[in-house]
Amino acid sequence: MKKRVDKVVVLWTANTEMFLLPQIDTLDDLKQRVERSSSLPSSVLFCLAAIEEGVLYLNGSPQNTFHPGVVEYAK
């Protein structure tokens, strides 16, 4: 899709999903959870995919998607 349009935006709008505690505090913690196939909220997985694809991710829902480790990954 990125080849066909000027900008791609992932808009997350689900209204409920699992609440993740403890939060993902570091990039290492995030990588370990992904490598172990730990249970992660869908919003976090879509956010990671958007980061990896270099597209904008907007969270339009009350989920706790932006854990410190996810923000660190985005940077």
HTML snippet that shows the backbone in 3Dmol.js (N, CA, C, O; Angstrom):
<script src="https://3Dmol.org/build/3Dmol-min.js"></script>
<div id="view" style="width:600px;height:400px;position:relative"></div>
<script>
const pdb = `
ATOM      1  N   MET A   1       0.820  -1.187   0.000  1.00  0.00           N
ATOM      2  CA  MET A   1       0.000   0.000   0.000  1.00  0.00           C
ATOM      3  C   MET A   1       0.870   1.259   0.000  1.00  0.00           C
ATOM      4  O   MET A   1       0.513   2.263  -0.616  1.00  0.00           O
ATOM      5  N   LYS A   2       2.016   1.204   0.694  1.00  0.00           N
ATOM      6  CA  LYS A   2       2.873   2.388   0.770  1.00  0.00           C
ATOM      7  C   LYS A   2       3.352   2.833  -0.603  1.00  0.00           C
ATOM      8  O   LYS A   2       3.650   4.012  -0.797  1.00  0.00           O
ATOM      9  N   LYS A   3       3.430   1.918  -1.553  1.00  0.00           N
ATOM     10  CA  LYS A   3       3.865   2.271  -2.903  1.00  0.00           C
ATOM     11  C   LYS A   3       2.756   2.957  -3.698  1.00  0.00           C
ATOM     12  O   LYS A   3       3.026   3.618  -4.700  1.00  0.00           O
ATOM     13  N   ARG A   4       1.512   2.801  -3.252  1.00  0.00           N
ATOM     14  CA  ARG A   4       0.371   3.307  -4.022  1.00  0.00           C
ATOM     15  C   ARG A   4      -0.176   4.634  -3.524  1.00  0.00           C
ATOM     16  O   ARG A   4      -0.920   5.302  -4.242  1.00  0.00           O
ATOM     17  N   VAL A   5       0.181   5.028  -2.301  1.00  0.00           N
ATOM     18  CA  VAL A   5      -0.361   6.259  -1.720  1.00  0.00           C
ATOM     19  C   VAL A   5       0.764   7.098  -1.124  1.00  0.00           C
ATOM     20  O   VAL A   5       1.875   6.611  -0.920  1.00  0.00           O
ATOM     21  N   ASP A   6       0.466   8.351  -0.850  1.00  0.00           N
ATOM     22  CA  ASP A   6       1.471   9.250  -0.282  1.00  0.00           C
ATOM     23  C   ASP A   6       1.733   8.985   1.196  1.00  0.00           C
ATOM     24  O   ASP A   6       2.858   9.155   1.666  1.00  0.00           O
ATOM     25  N   LYS A   7       0.700   8.569   1.933  1.00  0.00           N
ATOM     26  CA  LYS A   7       0.847   8.359   3.362  1.00  0.00           C
ATOM     27  C   LYS A   7      -0.075   7.239   3.820  1.00  0.00           C
ATOM     28  O   LYS A   7      -1.215   7.130   3.368  1.00  0.00           O
ATOM     29  N   VAL A   8       0.432   6.413   4.721  1.00  0.00           N
ATOM     30  CA  VAL A   8      -0.367   5.350   5.317  1.00  0.00           C
ATOM     31  C   VAL A   8      -0.513   5.663   6.800  1.00  0.00           C
ATOM     32  O   VAL A   8       0.466   5.987   7.473  1.00  0.00           O
ATOM     33  N   VAL A   9      -1.734   5.566   7.303  1.00  0.00           N
ATOM     34  CA  VAL A   9      -2.018   5.799   8.710  1.00  0.00           C
ATOM     35  C   VAL A   9      -2.770   4.582   9.247  1.00  0.00           C
ATOM     36  O   VAL A   9      -3.771   4.155   8.672  1.00  0.00           O
ATOM     37  N   VAL A  10      -2.281   4.036  10.344  1.00  0.00           N
ATOM     38  CA  VAL A  10      -2.976   2.951  11.033  1.00  0.00           C
ATOM     39  C   VAL A  10      -3.759   3.600  12.168  1.00  0.00           C
ATOM     40  O   VAL A  10      -3.172   4.209  13.063  1.00  0.00           O
ATOM     41  N   LEU A  11      -5.068   3.472  12.131  1.00  0.00           N
ATOM     42  CA  LEU A  11      -5.932   4.051  13.161  1.00  0.00           C
ATOM     43  C   LEU A  11      -6.542   2.924  13.979  1.00  0.00           C
ATOM     44  O   LEU A  11      -7.360   2.154  13.475  1.00  0.00           O
ATOM     45  N   TRP A  12      -6.141   2.828  15.243  1.00  0.00           N
ATOM     46  CA  TRP A  12      -6.659   1.788  16.133  1.00  0.00           C
ATOM     47  C   TRP A  12      -7.912   2.318  16.808  1.00  0.00           C
ATOM     48  O   TRP A  12      -7.865   3.353  17.473  1.00  0.00           O
ATOM     49  N   THR A  13      -9.045   1.615  16.646  1.00  0.00           N
ATOM     50  CA  THR A  13     -10.309   2.104  17.196  1.00  0.00           C
ATOM     51  C   THR A  13     -11.080   1.061  17.995  1.00  0.00           C
ATOM     52  O   THR A  13     -12.251   1.276  18.308  1.00  0.00           O
ATOM     53  N   ALA A  14     -10.462  -0.046  18.329  1.00  0.00           N
ATOM     54  CA  ALA A  14     -11.166  -1.060  19.130  1.00  0.00           C
ATOM     55  C   ALA A  14     -11.508  -0.479  20.498  1.00  0.00           C
ATOM     56  O   ALA A  14     -10.767   0.350  21.027  1.00  0.00           O
ATOM     57  N   ASN A  15     -12.613  -0.909  21.060  1.00  0.00           N
ATOM     58  CA  ASN A  15     -13.007  -0.304  22.329  1.00  0.00           C
ATOM     59  C   ASN A  15     -12.641  -1.139  23.547  1.00  0.00           C
ATOM     60  O   ASN A  15     -12.634  -0.610  24.659  1.00  0.00           O
ATOM     61  N   THR A  16     -12.340  -2.413  23.384  1.00  0.00           N
ATOM     62  CA  THR A  16     -11.918  -3.218  24.533  1.00  0.00           C
ATOM     63  C   THR A  16     -10.843  -4.204  24.110  1.00  0.00           C
ATOM     64  O   THR A  16     -10.831  -4.692  22.980  1.00  0.00           O
ATOM     65  N   GLU A  17      -9.955  -4.483  25.027  1.00  0.00           N
ATOM     66  CA  GLU A  17      -8.951  -5.524  24.850  1.00  0.00           C
ATOM     67  C   GLU A  17      -8.309  -5.769  26.205  1.00  0.00           C
ATOM     68  O   GLU A  17      -8.602  -5.062  27.170  1.00  0.00           O
ATOM     69  N   MET A  18      -7.452  -6.747  26.282  1.00  0.00           N
ATOM     70  CA  MET A  18      -6.802  -7.062  27.552  1.00  0.00           C
ATOM     71  C   MET A  18      -5.985  -5.869  28.042  1.00  0.00           C
ATOM     72  O   MET A  18      -5.371  -5.157  27.248  1.00  0.00           O
ATOM     73  N   PHE A  19      -5.986  -5.662  29.341  1.00  0.00           N
ATOM     74  CA  PHE A  19      -5.170  -4.616  29.947  1.00  0.00           C
ATOM     75  C   PHE A  19      -3.874  -5.268  30.381  1.00  0.00           C
ATOM     76  O   PHE A  19      -3.890  -6.261  31.109  1.00  0.00           O
ATOM     77  N   LEU A  20      -2.751  -4.721  29.943  1.00  0.00           N
ATOM     78  CA  LEU A  20      -1.464  -5.354  30.177  1.00  0.00           C
ATOM     79  C   LEU A  20      -0.747  -4.759  31.376  1.00  0.00           C
ATOM     80  O   LEU A  20      -0.367  -3.588  31.375  1.00  0.00           O
ATOM     81  N   LEU A  21      -0.571  -5.580  32.390  1.00  0.00           N
ATOM     82  CA  LEU A  21       0.253  -5.234  33.550  1.00  0.00           C
ATOM     83  C   LEU A  21       1.110  -6.448  33.871  1.00  0.00           C
ATOM     84  O   LEU A  21       0.599  -7.564  33.777  1.00  0.00           O
ATOM     85  N   PRO A  22       2.368  -6.311  34.240  1.00  0.00           N
ATOM     86  CA  PRO A  22       3.051  -5.023  34.334  1.00  0.00           C
ATOM     87  C   PRO A  22       3.315  -4.464  32.946  1.00  0.00           C
ATOM     88  O   PRO A  22       3.370  -5.195  31.957  1.00  0.00           O
ATOM     89  N   GLN A  23       3.474  -3.164  32.901  1.00  0.00           N
ATOM     90  CA  GLN A  23       3.695  -2.535  31.603  1.00  0.00           C
ATOM     91  C   GLN A  23       5.062  -2.903  31.048  1.00  0.00           C
ATOM     92  O   GLN A  23       5.917  -3.421  31.766  1.00  0.00           O
ATOM     93  N   ILE A  24       5.257  -2.635  29.785  1.00  0.00           N
ATOM     94  CA  ILE A  24       6.519  -2.922  29.104  1.00  0.00           C
ATOM     95  C   ILE A  24       7.426  -1.718  29.342  1.00  0.00           C
ATOM     96  O   ILE A  24       7.259  -0.671  28.717  1.00  0.00           O
ATOM     97  N   ASP A  25       8.383  -1.876  30.247  1.00  0.00           N
ATOM     98  CA  ASP A  25       9.181  -0.735  30.680  1.00  0.00           C
ATOM     99  C   ASP A  25      10.379  -0.404  29.806  1.00  0.00           C
ATOM    100  O   ASP A  25      10.786   0.755  29.730  1.00  0.00           O
ATOM    101  N   THR A  26      10.948  -1.404  29.147  1.00  0.00           N
ATOM    102  CA  THR A  26      12.169  -1.168  28.377  1.00  0.00           C
ATOM    103  C   THR A  26      12.076  -1.835  27.013  1.00  0.00           C
ATOM    104  O   THR A  26      11.217  -2.684  26.775  1.00  0.00           O
ATOM    105  N   LEU A  27      12.966  -1.440  26.134  1.00  0.00           N
ATOM    106  CA  LEU A  27      13.030  -2.050  24.814  1.00  0.00           C
ATOM    107  C   LEU A  27      13.425  -3.524  24.929  1.00  0.00           C
ATOM    108  O   LEU A  27      12.906  -4.364  24.193  1.00  0.00           O
ATOM    109  N   ASP A  28      14.330  -3.836  25.839  1.00  0.00           N
ATOM    110  CA  ASP A  28      14.716  -5.242  26.041  1.00  0.00           C
ATOM    111  C   ASP A  28      13.525  -6.082  26.504  1.00  0.00           C
ATOM    112  O   ASP A  28      13.338  -7.210  26.048  1.00  0.00           O
ATOM    113  N   ASP A  29      12.729  -5.528  27.405  1.00  0.00           N
ATOM    114  CA  ASP A  29      11.527  -6.222  27.881  1.00  0.00           C
ATOM    115  C   ASP A  29      10.579  -6.481  26.713  1.00  0.00           C
ATOM    116  O   ASP A  29      10.035  -7.578  26.584  1.00  0.00           O
ATOM    117  N   LEU A  30      10.382  -5.478  25.868  1.00  0.00           N
ATOM    118  CA  LEU A  30       9.514  -5.624  24.692  1.00  0.00           C
ATOM    119  C   LEU A  30      10.024  -6.734  23.781  1.00  0.00           C
ATOM    120  O   LEU A  30       9.260  -7.610  23.377  1.00  0.00           O
ATOM    121  N   LYS A  31      11.307  -6.697  23.460  1.00  0.00           N
ATOM    122  CA  LYS A  31      11.880  -7.702  22.563  1.00  0.00           C
ATOM    123  C   LYS A  31      11.750  -9.105  23.142  1.00  0.00           C
ATOM    124  O   LYS A  31      11.450 -10.050  22.413  1.00  0.00           O
ATOM    125  N   GLN A  32      11.973  -9.251  24.448  1.00  0.00           N
ATOM    126  CA  GLN A  32      11.839 -10.563  25.084  1.00  0.00           C
ATOM    127  C   GLN A  32      10.405 -11.072  25.021  1.00  0.00           C
ATOM    128  O   GLN A  32      10.173 -12.254  24.766  1.00  0.00           O
ATOM    129  N   ARG A  33       9.448 -10.188  25.251  1.00  0.00           N
ATOM    130  CA  ARG A  33       8.040 -10.608  25.205  1.00  0.00           C
ATOM    131  C   ARG A  33       7.655 -11.055  23.801  1.00  0.00           C
ATOM    132  O   ARG A  33       6.932 -12.038  23.639  1.00  0.00           O
ATOM    133  N   VAL A  34       8.133 -10.342  22.788  1.00  0.00           N
ATOM    134  CA  VAL A  34       7.830 -10.723  21.403  1.00  0.00           C
ATOM    135  C   VAL A  34       8.504 -12.044  21.067  1.00  0.00           C
ATOM    136  O   VAL A  34       7.875 -12.922  20.476  1.00  0.00           O
ATOM    137  N   GLU A  35       9.780 -12.203  21.433  1.00  0.00           N
ATOM    138  CA  GLU A  35      10.514 -13.441  21.136  1.00  0.00           C
ATOM    139  C   GLU A  35       9.891 -14.654  21.818  1.00  0.00           C
ATOM    140  O   GLU A  35       9.898 -15.751  21.259  1.00  0.00           O
ATOM    141  N   ARG A  36       9.348 -14.464  23.031  1.00  0.00           N
ATOM    142  CA  ARG A  36       8.719 -15.571  23.778  1.00  0.00           C
ATOM    143  C   ARG A  36       7.271 -15.795  23.355  1.00  0.00           C
ATOM    144  O   ARG A  36       6.607 -16.698  23.865  1.00  0.00           O
ATOM    145  N   SER A  37       6.781 -14.978  22.426  1.00  0.00           N
ATOM    146  CA  SER A  37       5.370 -15.038  22.006  1.00  0.00           C
ATOM    147  C   SER A  37       4.442 -14.860  23.200  1.00  0.00           C
ATOM    148  O   SER A  37       3.417 -15.532  23.313  1.00  0.00           O
ATOM    149  N   SER A  38       4.819 -13.941  24.089  1.00  0.00           N
ATOM    150  CA  SER A  38       3.976 -13.639  25.249  1.00  0.00           C
ATOM    151  C   SER A  38       2.660 -13.039  24.776  1.00  0.00           C
ATOM    152  O   SER A  38       2.579 -12.455  23.696  1.00  0.00           O
ATOM    153  N   SER A  39       1.651 -13.191  25.585  1.00  0.00           N
ATOM    154  CA  SER A  39       0.355 -12.606  25.272  1.00  0.00           C
ATOM    155  C   SER A  39       0.464 -11.084  25.353  1.00  0.00           C
ATOM    156  O   SER A  39       0.805 -10.531  26.398  1.00  0.00           O
ATOM    157  N   LEU A  40       0.171 -10.416  24.235  1.00  0.00           N
ATOM    158  CA  LEU A  40       0.221  -8.957  24.163  1.00  0.00           C
ATOM    159  C   LEU A  40      -1.097  -8.442  23.598  1.00  0.00           C
ATOM    160  O   LEU A  40      -1.719  -9.114  22.776  1.00  0.00           O
ATOM    161  N   PRO A  41      -1.529  -7.259  24.029  1.00  0.00           N
ATOM    162  CA  PRO A  41      -2.745  -6.688  23.475  1.00  0.00           C
ATOM    163  C   PRO A  41      -2.597  -6.454  21.962  1.00  0.00           C
ATOM    164  O   PRO A  41      -1.508  -6.158  21.470  1.00  0.00           O
ATOM    165  N   SER A  42      -3.683  -6.591  21.261  1.00  0.00           N
ATOM    166  CA  SER A  42      -3.666  -6.385  19.807  1.00  0.00           C
ATOM    167  C   SER A  42      -3.189  -4.990  19.438  1.00  0.00           C
ATOM    168  O   SER A  42      -2.484  -4.821  18.443  1.00  0.00           O
ATOM    169  N   SER A  43      -3.565  -3.988  20.227  1.00  0.00           N
ATOM    170  CA  SER A  43      -3.148  -2.619  19.915  1.00  0.00           C
ATOM    171  C   SER A  43      -1.628  -2.484  19.952  1.00  0.00           C
ATOM    172  O   SER A  43      -1.054  -1.741  19.156  1.00  0.00           O
ATOM    173  N   VAL A  44      -0.977  -3.190  20.859  1.00  0.00           N
ATOM    174  CA  VAL A  44       0.487  -3.155  20.933  1.00  0.00           C
ATOM    175  C   VAL A  44       1.079  -3.822  19.696  1.00  0.00           C
ATOM    176  O   VAL A  44       2.039  -3.311  19.119  1.00  0.00           O
ATOM    177  N   LEU A  45       0.523  -4.948  19.287  1.00  0.00           N
ATOM    178  CA  LEU A  45       1.031  -5.644  18.106  1.00  0.00           C
ATOM    179  C   LEU A  45       0.861  -4.809  16.844  1.00  0.00           C
ATOM    180  O   LEU A  45       1.772  -4.746  16.018  1.00  0.00           O
ATOM    181  N   PHE A  46      -0.297  -4.164  16.684  1.00  0.00           N
ATOM    182  CA  PHE A  46      -0.506  -3.307  15.521  1.00  0.00           C
ATOM    183  C   PHE A  46       0.418  -2.096  15.570  1.00  0.00           C
ATOM    184  O   PHE A  46       0.908  -1.650  14.532  1.00  0.00           O
ATOM    185  N   CYS A  47       0.661  -1.561  16.763  1.00  0.00           N
ATOM    186  CA  CYS A  47       1.571  -0.440  16.921  1.00  0.00           C
ATOM    187  C   CYS A  47       2.988  -0.845  16.520  1.00  0.00           C
ATOM    188  O   CYS A  47       3.670  -0.101  15.814  1.00  0.00           O
ATOM    189  N   LEU A  48       3.428  -2.007  16.961  1.00  0.00           N
ATOM    190  CA  LEU A  48       4.761  -2.495  16.591  1.00  0.00           C
ATOM    191  C   LEU A  48       4.878  -2.671  15.084  1.00  0.00           C
ATOM    192  O   LEU A  48       5.896  -2.314  14.492  1.00  0.00           O
ATOM    193  N   ALA A  49       3.847  -3.217  14.465  1.00  0.00           N
ATOM    194  CA  ALA A  49       3.857  -3.400  13.008  1.00  0.00           C
ATOM    195  C   ALA A  49       3.944  -2.053  12.296  1.00  0.00           C
ATOM    196  O   ALA A  49       4.669  -1.920  11.310  1.00  0.00           O
ATOM    197  N   ALA A  50       3.215  -1.056  12.784  1.00  0.00           N
ATOM    198  CA  ALA A  50       3.253   0.272  12.178  1.00  0.00           C
ATOM    199  C   ALA A  50       4.647   0.885  12.323  1.00  0.00           C
ATOM    200  O   ALA A  50       5.163   1.490  11.384  1.00  0.00           O
ATOM    201  N   ILE A  51       5.249   0.727  13.495  1.00  0.00           N
ATOM    202  CA  ILE A  51       6.603   1.238  13.713  1.00  0.00           C
ATOM    203  C   ILE A  51       7.572   0.584  12.733  1.00  0.00           C
ATOM    204  O   ILE A  51       8.382   1.265  12.105  1.00  0.00           O
ATOM    205  N   GLU A  52       7.485  -0.733  12.605  1.00  0.00           N
ATOM    206  CA  GLU A  52       8.394  -1.459  11.715  1.00  0.00           C
ATOM    207  C   GLU A  52       8.199  -1.083  10.252  1.00  0.00           C
ATOM    208  O   GLU A  52       9.149  -1.103   9.470  1.00  0.00           O
ATOM    209  N   GLU A  53       6.977  -0.742   9.887  1.00  0.00           N
ATOM    210  CA  GLU A  53       6.689  -0.337   8.508  1.00  0.00           C
ATOM    211  C   GLU A  53       6.938   1.151   8.276  1.00  0.00           C
ATOM    212  O   GLU A  53       6.873   1.624   7.141  1.00  0.00           O
ATOM    213  N   GLY A  54       7.220   1.878   9.336  1.00  0.00           N
ATOM    214  CA  GLY A  54       7.487   3.313   9.195  1.00  0.00           C
ATOM    215  C   GLY A  54       6.254   4.118   8.847  1.00  0.00           C
ATOM    216  O   GLY A  54       6.339   5.113   8.127  1.00  0.00           O
ATOM    217  N   VAL A  55       5.089   3.688   9.360  1.00  0.00           N
ATOM    218  CA  VAL A  55       3.849   4.412   9.102  1.00  0.00           C
ATOM    219  C   VAL A  55       3.294   4.972  10.408  1.00  0.00           C
ATOM    220  O   VAL A  55       3.633   4.504  11.495  1.00  0.00           O
ATOM    221  N   LEU A  56       2.455   5.959  10.283  1.00  0.00           N
ATOM    222  CA  LEU A  56       1.869   6.621  11.440  1.00  0.00           C
ATOM    223  C   LEU A  56       0.845   5.714  12.118  1.00  0.00           C
ATOM    224  O   LEU A  56       0.028   5.084  11.448  1.00  0.00           O
ATOM    225  N   TYR A  57       0.892   5.651  13.448  1.00  0.00           N
ATOM    226  CA  TYR A  57      -0.067   4.866  14.235  1.00  0.00           C
ATOM    227  C   TYR A  57      -0.799   5.818  15.164  1.00  0.00           C
ATOM    228  O   TYR A  57      -0.175   6.533  15.948  1.00  0.00           O
ATOM    229  N   LEU A  58      -2.112   5.827  15.078  1.00  0.00           N
ATOM    230  CA  LEU A  58      -2.941   6.651  15.960  1.00  0.00           C
ATOM    231  C   LEU A  58      -3.790   5.741  16.826  1.00  0.00           C
ATOM    232  O   LEU A  58      -4.475   4.850  16.326  1.00  0.00           O
ATOM    233  N   ASN A  59      -3.740   5.973  18.123  1.00  0.00           N
ATOM    234  CA  ASN A  59      -4.551   5.189  19.042  1.00  0.00           C
ATOM    235  C   ASN A  59      -5.799   5.988  19.371  1.00  0.00           C
ATOM    236  O   ASN A  59      -5.736   6.966  20.115  1.00  0.00           O
ATOM    237  N   GLY A  60      -6.933   5.577  18.819  1.00  0.00           N
ATOM    238  CA  GLY A  60      -8.193   6.262  19.055  1.00  0.00           C
ATOM    239  C   GLY A  60      -9.035   5.591  20.117  1.00  0.00           C
ATOM    240  O   GLY A  60     -10.253   5.768  20.150  1.00  0.00           O
ATOM    241  N   SER A  61      -8.401   4.825  20.983  1.00  0.00           N
ATOM    242  CA  SER A  61      -9.116   4.064  22.004  1.00  0.00           C
ATOM    243  C   SER A  61      -8.408   4.216  23.348  1.00  0.00           C
ATOM    244  O   SER A  61      -7.290   4.728  23.404  1.00  0.00           O
ATOM    245  N   PRO A  62      -9.050   3.776  24.427  1.00  0.00           N
ATOM    246  CA  PRO A  62      -8.471   3.958  25.759  1.00  0.00           C
ATOM    247  C   PRO A  62      -7.449   2.894  26.170  1.00  0.00           C
ATOM    248  O   PRO A  62      -7.166   2.752  27.359  1.00  0.00           O
ATOM    249  N   GLN A  63      -6.894   2.150  25.222  1.00  0.00           N
ATOM    250  CA  GLN A  63      -5.947   1.102  25.579  1.00  0.00           C
ATOM    251  C   GLN A  63      -4.631   1.686  26.085  1.00  0.00           C
ATOM    252  O   GLN A  63      -4.291   2.841  25.824  1.00  0.00           O
ATOM    253  N   ASN A  64      -3.910   0.850  26.812  1.00  0.00           N
ATOM    254  CA  ASN A  64      -2.596   1.235  27.316  1.00  0.00           C
ATOM    255  C   ASN A  64      -1.511   0.778  26.337  1.00  0.00           C
ATOM    256  O   ASN A  64      -0.646  -0.024  26.688  1.00  0.00           O
ATOM    257  N   THR A  65      -1.565   1.293  25.118  1.00  0.00           N
ATOM    258  CA  THR A  65      -0.670   0.867  24.043  1.00  0.00           C
ATOM    259  C   THR A  65       0.735   1.431  24.189  1.00  0.00           C
ATOM    260  O   THR A  65       1.716   0.738  23.920  1.00  0.00           O
ATOM    261  N   PHE A  66       0.833   2.667  24.609  1.00  0.00           N
ATOM    262  CA  PHE A  66       2.121   3.363  24.571  1.00  0.00           C
ATOM    263  C   PHE A  66       2.922   3.154  25.855  1.00  0.00           C
ATOM    264  O   PHE A  66       3.149   4.087  26.625  1.00  0.00           O
ATOM    265  N   HIS A  67       3.341   1.918  26.064  1.00  0.00           N
ATOM    266  CA  HIS A  67       4.208   1.573  27.185  1.00  0.00           C
ATOM    267  C   HIS A  67       5.575   2.211  26.946  1.00  0.00           C
ATOM    268  O   HIS A  67       5.928   2.475  25.796  1.00  0.00           O
ATOM    269  N   PRO A  68       6.347   2.463  27.988  1.00  0.00           N
ATOM    270  CA  PRO A  68       7.673   3.052  27.804  1.00  0.00           C
ATOM    271  C   PRO A  68       8.554   2.271  26.821  1.00  0.00           C
ATOM    272  O   PRO A  68       9.286   2.882  26.044  1.00  0.00           O
ATOM    273  N   GLY A  69       8.497   0.948  26.841  1.00  0.00           N
ATOM    274  CA  GLY A  69       9.293   0.141  25.921  1.00  0.00           C
ATOM    275  C   GLY A  69       8.856   0.300  24.473  1.00  0.00           C
ATOM    276  O   GLY A  69       9.689   0.254  23.568  1.00  0.00           O
ATOM    277  N   VAL A  70       7.567   0.485  24.242  1.00  0.00           N
ATOM    278  CA  VAL A  70       7.051   0.695  22.882  1.00  0.00           C
ATOM    279  C   VAL A  70       7.467   2.069  22.377  1.00  0.00           C
ATOM    280  O   VAL A  70       7.857   2.211  21.218  1.00  0.00           O
ATOM    281  N   VAL A  71       7.390   3.066  23.220  1.00  0.00           N
ATOM    282  CA  VAL A  71       7.815   4.423  22.842  1.00  0.00           C
ATOM    283  C   VAL A  71       9.306   4.431  22.529  1.00  0.00           C
ATOM    284  O   VAL A  71       9.746   5.068  21.572  1.00  0.00           O
ATOM    285  N   GLU A  72      10.083   3.714  23.347  1.00  0.00           N
ATOM    286  CA  GLU A  72      11.530   3.615  23.102  1.00  0.00           C
ATOM    287  C   GLU A  72      11.793   2.950  21.751  1.00  0.00           C
ATOM    288  O   GLU A  72      12.690   3.372  21.022  1.00  0.00           O
ATOM    289  N   TYR A  73      11.033   1.929  21.414  1.00  0.00           N
ATOM    290  CA  TYR A  73      11.171   1.249  20.132  1.00  0.00           C
ATOM    291  C   TYR A  73      10.857   2.191  18.964  1.00  0.00           C
ATOM    292  O   TYR A  73      11.529   2.155  17.933  1.00  0.00           O
ATOM    293  N   ALA A  74       9.859   3.013  19.130  1.00  0.00           N
ATOM    294  CA  ALA A  74       9.475   3.953  18.084  1.00  0.00           C
ATOM    295  C   ALA A  74      10.573   5.001  17.831  1.00  0.00           C
ATOM    296  O   ALA A  74      10.797   5.430  16.699  1.00  0.00           O
ATOM    297  N   LYS A  75      11.236   5.391  18.903  1.00  0.00           N
ATOM    298  CA  LYS A  75      12.303   6.395  18.760  1.00  0.00           C
ATOM    299  C   LYS A  75      13.476   5.822  18.005  1.00  0.00           C
ATOM    300  O   LYS A  75      14.469   6.516  17.786  1.00  0.00           O
TER     301      LYS A  75
END
`;
const viewer = $3Dmol.createViewer("view");
viewer.addModel(pdb, "pdb");
viewer.setStyle({}, {cartoon: {color: "spectrum"}});
viewer.zoomTo();
viewer.render();
</script>
